[in-house]
């Protein structure tokens, strides 16, 4: 679905700095991929020792989730994660300004048959994944494989929303659904649509409960099995990691006998799956978000 990218209001002075950011994103996307990789590596090395809130969040998450690693190994993982995260920024601008073929030419698919089988089953498909750093490549590939929808958080700045997110989506068979439009999402699923959801963030306990994740009690939404039940949809999980300048996308078979009726057990299932995938490629997960912000009563906060 094509979306209008321009409104007369975008010419107002308050948006001029936003236009500069859009222009800068165009410039970054025109850099050769080898330059993008080199710049990401240099920035990662330079910033690995810097002290700021975002880096402290990454350090805290790595220390909590991998206490068995030595301080030197944790530091090396932080630098590798910064490198992968800078590449994620380049992936985003590339998704906006490069062609879909350029975005997906270095993606290796594993288990694509499971996705195609689920889509052909004349039933909605809820695709569950995590915040892996090749997320833009993941979405680009899915947007070329089939018509699908993705639940997301809309940008606060309407110009950047149009010129970044919507400009990118206009190239793909991928439509964004605001995360508050749950009725719309469920309607798409019930109508045999395919919806991507990335549920691994801390939304508090209003829609979830504490679930062990890396051995840490973690506020986790329990709505995935609820959505599947309400829309009578299949649930299929997929992940991605970086490999030799590109990335690998892995699709799992659609879950059998899911949901089971036990929302907590079903939530624990996909959370355990996510943890197992992260442990295989820990540098390619978005450790900069505050996954453990909500703490059980009486427990000290993780992040200052």
C-alpha positions as a printed Julia matrix, in Angstrom:
304×3 Matrix{Float64}:
  0.0     0.0    0.0
  1.61    3.25  -1.19
  1.59    6.09   1.36
  1.95    9.81   0.61
  5.41   11.0    1.66
  4.88   14.76   1.58
  2.6    17.28   3.25
  2.77   21.08   2.82
  3.28   21.38   6.58
  6.67   19.69   6.15
  8.0    22.94   4.65
  7.65   24.76   7.96
 10.94   25.87   9.62
 10.48   23.42  12.51
 11.11   20.59  10.03
 14.23   22.0    8.38
 16.58   20.11  10.69
 14.61   16.94   9.96
 15.13   17.48   6.23
 18.88   17.75   6.88
 18.74   14.4    8.66
 16.9    12.88   5.7
 19.55   14.28   3.34
 22.3    12.85   5.57
 20.62    9.43   5.47
 20.67    9.61   1.65
 24.4    10.39   1.74
 25.11    7.46   4.09
 23.18    5.06   1.85
 25.32    6.09  -1.15
 28.53    5.02   0.58
 29.87    1.71  -0.76
 29.02   -1.22   1.5
 32.73   -1.77   2.22
 32.94    1.82   3.48
 29.88    1.33   5.66
 31.42   -1.77   7.22
 34.78   -0.07   7.77
 33.18    3.01   9.31
 31.04    0.84  11.59
 34.1    -1.07  12.76
 36.06    2.12  13.47
 33.18    3.71  15.36
 32.73    0.56  17.42
 36.41    0.52  18.42
 36.37    4.23  19.19
 33.2     4.18  21.31
 33.68    0.88  23.14
 35.49    2.65  25.97
 33.23    5.7   26.15
 30.97    6.12  29.17
 27.41    7.18  28.42
 23.95    5.93  29.32
 23.4     3.91  26.16
 26.73    2.12  26.43
 26.19    1.52  30.13
 22.9    -0.19  29.23
 24.7    -2.51  26.79
 27.42   -3.24  29.36
 24.87   -3.96  32.07
 22.82   -6.27  29.85
 25.88   -8.22  28.74
 27.22   -8.52  32.29
 23.84   -9.73  33.59
 23.16  -12.18  30.76
 26.7   -13.56  30.41
 28.13  -13.56  33.95
 30.27  -16.58  33.02
 32.29  -14.48  30.55
 35.47  -12.77  31.71
 35.57   -8.95  31.74
 37.76   -9.02  28.61
 35.27  -11.27  26.81
 32.39   -9.03  27.85
 34.27   -6.01  26.53
 34.95   -7.78  23.23
 31.26   -8.68  22.95
 30.29   -5.06  23.6
 32.56   -3.89  20.76
 31.22   -6.56  18.4
 27.68   -5.57  19.33
 28.41   -1.9   18.65
 29.75   -2.87  15.23
 26.6    -4.87  14.45
 24.41   -2.04  15.77
 26.12    0.57  13.58
 25.57   -1.74  10.63
 21.9    -1.78  11.63
 21.81    2.01  11.17
 23.3     1.63   7.71
 20.79   -1.16   7.0
 17.98    1.29   7.77
 19.21    4.04   5.46
 19.97    1.44   2.79
 16.42    0.14   3.08
 15.15    3.68   2.5
 17.36    4.62  -0.45
 18.62    1.41  -2.08
 16.62   -1.01  -4.2
 14.97   -4.1   -2.68
 17.3    -6.3   -4.74
 20.35   -4.56  -3.29
 18.95   -4.98   0.22
 18.37   -8.72  -0.12
 21.13   -9.95  -2.43
 23.36  -11.04   0.47
 20.68  -12.8    2.53
 20.8   -16.57   2.91
 17.47  -18.2    3.72
 17.17  -21.31   5.86
 13.81  -23.04   6.25
 11.94  -20.85   3.76
  9.76  -23.85   2.98
  8.27  -23.65   6.48
  7.13  -20.1    5.82
  5.69  -20.94   2.42
  3.88  -23.99   3.82
  2.33  -21.91   6.6
  1.2   -19.15   4.22
 -0.3   -21.74   1.85
 -2.28  -23.31   4.69
 -5.2   -20.89   4.23
 -4.81  -19.64   7.79
 -3.33  -16.5    9.35
  0.38  -16.58  10.24
  1.82  -14.73  13.23
  5.58  -14.37  12.63
  7.4   -13.92  15.94
 10.98  -12.72  16.14
 13.3   -10.68  18.36
 15.26   -7.44  18.09
 18.12   -8.85  16.05
 20.36   -6.21  14.51
 19.79   -7.37  10.88
 16.11   -6.45  11.38
 15.96   -4.22   8.27
 17.32   -7.0    6.09
 14.81   -9.39   7.65
 11.91   -7.09   6.87
 13.21   -6.34   3.37
 13.38  -10.03   2.56
  9.91  -10.73   3.94
  8.56   -7.75   2.01
  9.84   -9.34  -1.2
  8.69  -12.88  -0.39
  5.03  -12.19   0.36
  2.37   -9.66   1.29
  2.63   -9.08   5.02
  2.1    -6.64   7.88
  4.3    -5.59  10.78
  3.41   -4.19  14.18
  5.63   -1.2   14.99
  5.97    2.0   17.0
  5.28    5.08  14.89
  7.94    7.82  14.93
  7.05   10.91  16.95
  8.3    13.14  14.12
  5.76   12.89  11.24
  8.27   14.0    8.61
 10.78   11.32   9.6
  7.94    8.79   9.8
  7.06    9.59   6.19
 10.55   10.03   4.76
 12.18    7.1    6.57
  9.69    4.38   7.51
  7.0     4.97   4.9
  9.44    5.72   2.08
 11.08    2.37   2.76
  7.78    0.49   3.03
  6.55    1.86  -0.31
  9.11   -0.4   -2.02
  7.88   -3.61  -0.44
  4.73   -5.68   0.03
  4.92   -4.77   3.69
  2.41   -2.6    5.52
  3.02   -1.16   8.99
  0.4    -1.4   11.74
  0.74    0.91  14.73
  1.17   -1.14  17.9
 -1.98    0.36  19.41
 -4.12   -0.81  16.47
 -4.47   -4.34  17.81
 -7.98   -4.76  16.41
 -6.64   -4.05  12.93
 -3.81   -6.53  13.43
 -6.19   -9.26  14.61
 -8.51   -8.57  11.68
 -5.59   -9.03   9.28
 -4.69  -12.33  10.95
 -8.27  -13.56  10.96
 -8.42  -12.78   7.24
 -5.52  -15.21   6.63
 -2.93  -12.43   6.64
  0.7   -12.7    7.7
  1.72  -10.4   10.57
  5.23   -9.85  11.97
  5.52   -9.03  15.66
  8.65   -8.31  17.72
  7.51   -8.7   21.35
 10.8    -8.75  23.28
 10.65   -5.36  24.96
  9.8    -4.27  28.47
  6.19   -3.05  28.39
  5.71   -3.43  32.13
  3.29   -5.87  33.72
 -0.05   -4.49  32.49
 -0.07   -6.98  29.6
  2.37   -9.52  30.93
  4.21  -11.12  33.82
  7.72  -11.96  34.94
  9.32  -14.72  32.86
 12.89  -16.05  33.3
 15.09  -14.78  30.45
 18.82  -15.48  30.74
 17.98  -16.52  34.31
 16.6   -13.05  35.08
 12.99  -12.34  36.0
 11.91  -10.27  32.99
  8.67   -8.4   32.32
  7.3   -10.15  29.22
  4.01   -9.69  27.37
  1.78  -12.77  27.35
 -0.27  -11.65  24.37
  1.32  -13.82  21.65
 -0.71  -16.95  22.49
 -3.76  -14.75  23.1
 -3.49  -13.19  19.64
 -3.05  -16.62  18.04
 -6.12  -17.94  19.81
 -8.35  -14.95  19.04
 -7.42  -14.94  15.34
 -7.15  -18.74  15.04
 -3.73  -18.25  13.48
 -0.53  -20.22  13.22
  2.61  -19.1   15.05
  5.97  -19.34  13.31
  9.26  -18.04  14.73
 12.26  -16.76  12.81
 15.6   -15.16  13.58
 18.62  -13.65  11.81
 22.33  -13.12  12.31
 25.16  -11.56  10.32
 27.46  -13.66   8.16
 30.26  -12.62   5.77
 28.92   -9.17   4.97
 25.34  -10.38   4.69
 22.92  -12.16   6.96
 21.2   -15.5    7.48
 17.45  -15.74   8.1
 16.21  -18.93   9.73
 12.54  -19.95   9.77
 11.17  -22.55  12.15
  8.25  -24.88  11.36
  4.87  -23.53  12.48
  4.31  -24.49  16.11
  2.08  -27.47  16.74
 -0.59  -27.43  19.43
  0.06  -23.75  20.09
 -1.38  -22.03  21.99
 -1.87  -24.66  24.65
 -4.24  -22.63  26.83
 -1.52  -21.83  29.37
 -0.43  -18.28  28.47
  2.55  -18.28  30.84
  3.93  -21.59  29.55
  3.38  -20.49  25.96
  5.16  -17.2   26.63
  8.02  -19.02  28.31
  8.31  -21.19  25.2
  9.01  -18.34  22.77
 11.17  -16.53  25.34
 13.34  -19.65  25.76
 13.57  -19.98  21.98
 14.7   -16.36  21.72
 17.36  -16.81  24.41
 18.73  -19.9   22.65
 19.03  -18.02  19.35
 20.71  -15.02  21.0
 23.28  -17.25  22.71
 24.36  -18.58  19.31
 25.06  -15.06  17.97
 25.07  -12.66  20.94
 26.71   -9.78  19.04
 23.71   -9.53  16.71
 21.07   -8.71  19.3
 19.94   -5.21  20.25
 21.41   -5.05  23.75
 21.0    -1.28  23.91
 17.33   -1.45  24.88
 16.47   -1.68  28.57
 15.04   -5.19  28.53
 15.17   -5.53  32.32
 13.81   -2.11  33.29
 10.83   -3.45  35.27
 12.0    -5.26  38.38
 10.16   -7.42  40.91
  9.04   -5.58  44.03
 11.94   -4.94  46.38
 14.63   -5.58  43.76
 17.02   -2.76  42.86
 16.93   -1.22  39.39
 19.44   -2.49  36.84
 19.92    0.82  35.07
 20.93    4.14  36.61
